[in-house]
Amino acid sequence: MTTKLRQLLADGLVVAPGCYDALSARLAEIAGFDALHLTGLGVEATQLGAPDLGLLSMTELSAHAARTAAAVNIPILADIDTGFGGVLNVRRTIHEMERAGVAGVHIEDQKLPKHCPLLAGRSVVGVDEALARITAACQARTDPDFVIVARTDADVISIREVIDRCNKYLEAGADMAMPITMEVDGHPYADLTPDEQMDLLRLLAKEINGPVMGMGDAPPAGYTTADLAEAGFSFMMFAASPLSASANAIAELMRHIKENGTDADYRATHPGKYNSPLEIMRAVHLDTYAELEKATGTL
């Protein structure tokens, strides 16, 4: 999977939806995607029922990543937050994620406790400490094709600091840079017009001296992944979109059952292949398991 991800990156922009468990990963694979992103927000929300504050342990993440990776035959790039401690912890984290079967990870330069970029309270460590994390991650990999992405949250300082840090992290051995730009020189990214947002993304791709990964947001309104490819981005994921879609659907279904005592109306107004539990099982390899049982004479 590591070599496969590198080959995809060499061919152009990789678009990878944000999966959060084995089922969401399988549905993305069935839809035809070539790669996936294992979203930290999604894993914490679904596995802990907690916000994206770095509360998941490294062993919990690696075990969950292993189950997710085993369910699909496409590469997964996983979020490992700050690496779960000092450089020795980062080293072990890389080893465990390699064993989990993911194709790569992104590691960030936030101070602990880390915060999702959507939340207040982010701050970053000094450049030297951040470089030590990246160096430790790069040196720890036993598979030379395992992809290390360096994320910076230095948008809390300035966009220039974001660009400078990305270039330093790439020089230190990272394979790709992930600039977070929720703040743009003291102003919210969301306050920019779509054209201004796209101009910023083009600037990042131009001034960062290496492959660039999007921060997980959708392309600016009126733009698509094709525009990001043209700008020079290498990897883009819709980090929270699948999680949001499933949360909205589940919430509406629960409300329907609570109010009506049945799910019949919901099913009638929301037809779909996966209204059948049998089809859900087929999505997660029912036919393969049935063939194995048949081959061993147990079916």
N, C-alpha and C positions, 0 to 999 in steps of 0.2 A: 504493500500500500504506500510506503514512503516513496519508492521509485515511481509509482503510478502518479502520485501527487506532483512530483517534480516534473514529470512528463507533461502533465496537464498545464502546469504553470509555464512551461516552455512554449506551449502552443497558444497562449493568450489568456485573456481574463477568465478566471475560474469563478463561477457563480455557485455559491453553496448556501442552501437554506440552513437556518439555525435549528437543528434537532436538539431534543432534550432527553430522549429515551430511545429504546430499541424500536418501538412502534413508529414514532415520528421519523426515525431514520429510515425505516423500511418504506414508509409512504413516500418519502422524498426519492428514494432509489427507484421505486415503482414509477414515479412521475418522470423519471429519465435524467435526474441530476447525476453528474459525474463525481461530485465531492460533497462533503457535509461539514458544517461547523457545529461543534458541541458547545452550546451556549452556557456560560456560567450562570446567568440570570435564570435560564430555564431549568437547569439542574437544581439550583438551590430552591426555586419555587416549587418544583414538582417532587423533589426528594425530601426536602426538609419542611416545606410550607413556610419558608423564610425568605426575606428580601435578599437582594444581591449585595451582601456585606462581607463576603469571604468567610462564611460560617461553616461551610463544608470542609471536612478534613481531607488531607491528601489521599489517605487510603480509601475513604468513601468515594472520592472522585475517580480514582484509578479503577476501582472495582466497577463502578457504574459505567465508566468509559469502556472497560473490557466487554461488558455485556452488550453495550451499544455497538461496538466495533464488530463483535461476533455475529451480529444480526444482518450485516450488510457486506457487500463485496465492492464497496467504493471507499476511498480514503476519507478520513475524518481529521480535521484540524481542531484541537481542543483548547479551551480556555483554562489556564492554570493560575490565574490571578497573579500574585507576586512570587509564586514558586514555593510558598508555604514555609518561609523562614530565611535563614542565612544561606550562604553559598553551599554548605554541606547539605542542607535541606533541599536546595534547588537541584543538586546533583542526584539525590535519591529520587526526587520527583520525576526527573527526566527518565531515570532507569525504570521507574514504575509505569510511566506512561508509554514507554517503548514496549514494555511487556504487555501492557493493556491492548496493544495493537493499533493505536492511533498513528496517523502518518506524520503528525507534527503538533506543536503547541504554540500558543502565544503567551508571553510573560511580560508583565507590566512594571513600570517604575514608580508606582504609588507607594506612599508610606502606609504602614499599618495603623489602625484598621482601614482596609481598603473600602471604597465606596463605588457603587455603580455610577457611571458618568451622569446619569439622570438625577442623582442625589447631590445635595450639598455636602461639603466636608472633605472633598478630595484635596490631597497635597502629594507632592512627589519627593522622593529621596534625591540626594545630590547625584550629580552625573557619575562620580567615581563609584558610588555604591551601586548605581544602576548598571554600569559597565561590568562590575564584578558579578552581578547576577547573570548577565548575558554571557559573559565569558565562561562562567561555571556551567551554564546550560549547554553551551556549544561543546565544551570539553567533555561533558558527561555522556553525550550520545555515543552509543556503540555502533549504531547504523549511520554511516555518513550521509545517507539520504534523508534521515529524519529532519524535518523542517522546523527551524527555530525562528519564530517571529517576535520581534521586539516592539512592544507597545509603549507609547508614551502618553501620559496624561498631563504633559507640560502646557497644555492649553490654558491651565489655571495661571500660567505665567504670561505667555505670549505665543503667537503663532510662529514667530522667529525662533523661539526656544524649542517649539515642537520640531521644526525643520532641522535645527542644529542637532538636537538629540537624536532624531532619526538617523542622520548621517553618521553620527558617532557610533551609534549602535550597529549600524551596518558595517562600519569599518572594524568593529570589534568581532565580527563574525556572524551576526544575525543574517538570515537568508532573506528576510523581508521586514519592512517597517510598518507599524500600524499607528498612524497618528490619530489621536482623539481630538476632536475640534468642537466640543459642545459649547466652549467659550471661544470667542474670537476677539482677542485683545480687549477683554472686559465686557463684551456684549454677547448675548445668547446667540448661538448658531441659528436657532429657530426664528430669530428676528430678521435674518437676512432674507432677501428675495430669492426665489429659486435660481435666478441668473447669477446672483451674487454668491450663492452657495456653490454653484457649478464652477464659477471663476476661482473660488477658493480651492476646490478639489483639483482643478487643473494646475493651480500654483503648486500644490503639494506634490503632485505627480512630476512636475517639472523640476522642482528644486530638491527633492529627495533623490539621492544618488543610488537608486536601487529599486527593487520591486516594492510596491506599496499595496497594503491591504486596507480596505475600507473599514470604517469604525462600526459597521453593523446597521447603520441607518439605511433606509431606502434611498434611491437616487432622488435628487431634488424634483419637485413637482414639474411635470412636463418633460422630464428626462428619463432615460432608461439605462439599463446596464450596458447597452451599446455605446452610450455616450461616455460611460466610465472607461470602457475598453479603449475608446478613441483618445481619451485623456491620458491613458497610460497606466491605469490601475491593473494589478495582477490578480487580486483576490477580493471578492465582494460577497458578503453574506447578508441575508435578511434575518438578523439575529433573533428578534423576538416575534416576528410575524406568525410563524406556526404556533407558538405558545399563545399569542393573543387570540388567534382564530379558534383554537381548541378551548381556551378559557371562556370565550364568548359563547360558543356553542353549548358547552357544559352548563354554564350559568343559565342560559335560556331554557334548556331542557329541564333543569332542576326547578326553575320557577314554574314551568308548565305542569310538571307532575304535582308540585305542591298545591297549585291553584285548582287543578282539574281532577286530580286523583288518577290520572292516566297519562300515558305518553302518546296516545293514538293520534291526537291532533298535531302534535309536534312532528311525528313521523310522516304524517300525510302532507304537511307543508314543508318538510325538509327531506325530500326523497334523496337517496344516494346509495351507492354501492355498499357502503359499510353500515347500512341499517341492519344488515344481516350479520350476526356474530360469526356465522360460518365464513363469510367473506373476510372478516377481520382475521380469523385464524388462517385463511388462505394467504393473506398478506404477510403473515409471519411464518411462512414455510410449512403449512399443514401438509401440502402434497409431498414435500421432501420427507417429512417424518413418516407419513403413511407408506411411502415407498420403502423406507428403511425397515419398518415393521413387516411389510410384505416380504421383503428380501430375507428376513430372518425367520419367517414363518410364524410370527406372533400376531398377525392380523388375519 
